[in-house]
Amino acid sequence: MQTTQETLKKIPTIATWQLIPAQLRLINNPLQALQENDQQFDGLYNMYLGIDKVTLTTNPSIAKYVLQKNNRNYVKSKFVESVKEVIGNGLLTSEGAYWLKQRRLIQPSFHKKRLEELSEIMLQHTNIYRDRIADLAETGERVNIASEMMNLTLKVVASALFSSSVTDEDLKRVEYIMGELQSYLVQRIRMPYLEWWRKLTGKVAHYQRLVDELDQQIIDIIEARRKVTDPPSDLLTMLLHSTYDTGEKMDNQQLRDESLVMFTAGHETSANALSWALYLLAKHPDKQQKLLAELQTVLGERDVTFADLPQLTYTKQVIQETMRLYPPVWIIDRAAITDDVIDEHHLPKDQIINIFTYGMHRNEKYWPQPEAFQPERFAKENSDNIVPYSYIPFGGGPRMCIGYHFAYYEMQIILAQFLRSYEFCLANENETVVMEPLVTLRPKNGIQMWVRKR
């Protein structure tokens, strides 16, 4: 039967008298607030974010419809405009024909053969950092594993993208700038009504100076690379040499935008996932031992290679289960181009719809014992139990993250090399690490660990 406007269901909306309490709960603890709302409204509801009415869902069929089946009717919402002001019009933020043109141009940079070459960079920096951890283990110092993983993945992506063009000092500065800009972006999205105050107090001007500084660093690298006669075989060189069907190449602004997307997304998501993985393995020593047994069987005493990665099945399951519990991208944002019908509900033109990935990944409708750490969920024999689109740590559909294979390979290599050498234990077993949902899902204040040589 054809659905008519009269037969459509109305998406429930949080009552007007609840707006202020709802806003305060969202500001203080977004994950808890959205989960409570989700349970109350059974996976689909409207709420106000500032003055904007936003639809939120944890329904996998709606996620599949928005991200895949009818993806052409959905674009990034106006909230992404704030992100675009920082990282530009790259693959993460661009739309339509331009996005498709860029995706086709950049896709070869992430083909399997290219990733095999990049895996050597991943291994090289992992081993350097493994030796650094050895020094800390010998002195008995506590290790902030979140900070260490952020530094390691930053070096990996910087080398993969820019080779040796970036100094350690530059990397530290970039990490600081990106952290500051993340916090600012989240403030603008969650509290848009305070933008006048941020302008008045000079915060907007301060953050713009940080964006300008970041721009200049990357443009300087691009300009210097153009002058090199025998450039290194890294991602920047591939981007410089990539040509459109017309024979044209990307200009400096396009190169800046795409480089910055790869740089920021390429280390932040992996670093957070690795930090949470080591946290979970420390809380579940039996799982850590099971992973170690796989590494000893497959690798023995040698370093991991790209050819080994398909055999490290349990290692990958640990990563997958970690990203179920702590998805790097904890919410996905879209807006409807035209009126639409989702799950027999009317969605008007321009309506913002957010897929609450974190809530969906922990929903008991789709995951038995959703709060439990069970990597075996992702074993091949259990794959039929996973509801399609109930697990989307890298998004889904045509706009699924272009670098997700890079991320998986990087995380497998780092976990393999570190866990063969060290046992990871929480410095305070009774301490609960607080989640900080910025643009990505970070561990607030880091994760303090003891690292012991095996």
Order of alpha helices (4+ residues) and beta strands (2+ residues): alpha-alpha-beta-beta-alpha-beta-alpha-alpha-alpha-beta-alpha-alpha-alpha-alpha-alpha-alpha-alpha-alpha-beta-beta-beta-beta-alpha-alpha-beta-beta-beta-beta
